[in-house]
Amino acid sequence: MSRLFVKFQEYDRNVFMWINGRLHNRFMNFWLYYFTHLGGATSSIAVSLLIWLLAPAPWSTTGLQACIALAVSHIPVAIAKKLYPRIRPYLALPDTITFRNPLTDHSFPSGHTTAVFSVTVPFMTMEPFLLLLLLPVALIVGFSRIYLGLHYPSDVLAGATIGTLVALATVALWT
């Protein structure tokens, strides 16, 4: 089992290095640096709160579901960061490309990715056509976390899984 884990870590690191090292260009540097903030606390809290408080029904109900999913999803994230204190890739891998003011807390799982999935999934379940708009946004935020040198692909996958499952559970328990 430990050999399988070591192989997985090696694959995770190689995918990280390919995305972080080979895909960099000025266009993506600019856009992904700003796009990543859609999964940050300010954006995810503000958007879900504003929709909850200002939008008409059923959007307001979905905004409240997004707020609840966002809050609840960060409980397993906080627990996982304590139980699995993984060093961020830009601190562990010497050739990592990163940007100004990188985070220094633990890497696993990605909180930005968790947030963006926990906020967007309730809207995707409410109006399936939003899947075409919101899923690419959520995936780009997750990708940006790797591109910016802040997370390994497995951190992003774990964050997307946590955010999605908590959001789906929130919506399912609502009805």
N, C-alpha and C positions, 0 to 999 in steps of 0.2 A: 504494500500500500504506500509506503514512503517513497518508493521509486516512481510510482504514478504521480504522487504529489510533486516530486522534484521535476518531473517531465512537464507537468502542468505549469509550474512556476517558470520554467525555462521558456515554454511557449508564450506565456503571458508577458514575460520580459521582452522576448523577441518581437511580438506584435507591438508592444509599447514602443520599442526602439525604432521600428519601421515607421509608425505613425509620427512619433515625435521627431525623428531624425531625418527621414527622407521626404516627408510631405510638406515641409515648411516652405512658404513663399510669402511675399509681402502682402498679397491680397488676403490670404487666410490668416496671417498674423494679425492684421487689423481687425477683420470681422469676427474671428473666433475669440479674440481678447474681450470684445464687448458682448458678443452673443452669449458667452458663458455665464454672464451675470443674470440671465433670465432664470437660472436655477438658484440664484443666491437668495438669501433671506429677504432682502428688501423687495425684490421683484415678485417673488412667489407669494409672500404675505400680502403685499399691496394689491396685486392683481386679484387674488382670491377674495380678499376683504372688500374691495371695491365692487366686484361683481355681486357678492352676497348682499351688500348694503344698498347698492344703487340700481341694479338691474331688475327688470320685472320678472315675475314667475314665468316659466320654470327655471330661468337662468339664475335667479337669486338662490333657489334651493340648491342648485348644482354648485354655486359659489360657496355656500355653506358646507356642502359635502367636501369640496376641495380644501376648505379651511381645516375641517376636522381631519381629513386624510393627511394633510401636511403636518399638522401637530402630532398626530398619532404615529406617523411614519418615522419621526425622528427619535422615538423611544428605542426601537431596535437598532437604529443607526448609532445612537449614543452607547448602547450596550455593546454592540459589535466593535466599536472603536476602542472600548476598554478591554474587551476580551482578546482582541486580535490587533495589538498595537503595531501596525505595519508602517514602516518608514516611507514617506513619500518618495516617488521615484527620482525626483530631481536631487534629493539628498543622498540616495543610495547609488545612483548610477552617474558616474562622473561626466559623461558627454551629453547629459540631458539638456535640452533647450527649454528654458523657462522665462518668465516675464517678471515685471516689477511686482514687488510685494507678494511673493508666493506664500501660501499657507504653510504652517509648520506643524499643525496637529497631525494626527494619524490619518493614513490614507484610506483604510478599508472600513466601511464602504464609502462610496462617493455621496456626500450629502447633497450637493447640487443636483446630481442625477436623480436621487431619491425625491427631492423637492419638485423638480419639474415633472416627473412622472406622476407623483401623488396629486399634483394640481391639474394636470391635463387629462388624466384618465377619466375622471368623472364627467368631463365635458365630451370626451370621445364616446362614452357610453350613453350620454343623453342624446347627442346628435351624431350618429355614425359618420356623416359627411365631414365632420371636423377631424376625423382620423387623418384625412388627406393633408390637413394643415398642421395639426398639433403633433402628430407622431414624428414628422420630420424635425419639427422644432425641438422636441424632447431628445431625439437621437443626435441632433447637432450639438445640443448642450452636453450630452454624455461624451460625444466624440471630442469636443473642445477640451474637456478635462484631461484627456490623454494627450492631445495635441500640445496643450500648455505645460505638460510635464508634471501635472499634479496628481494623476491617478493612473494606475495600471488598468488594462481592459477588464480584469476581474473585479476591480473596485466599482467600475461603471456598471458592469453587468449585475452585480449585487445590489447597487443602488436602484437600478431600473426595476429589478425584481421586487425589492422591498416596496418601492413607491407604487408600483402597479398592484401588487397584492393587497396592500393596505387600502388603496383607493377602491379597488373592486369590492373588498369586504365592506367598506363604508357605504358604498352604493347599494350593495346587496342587503345589508342590515337596515337600510333606510326604508325599504319597501316592505 
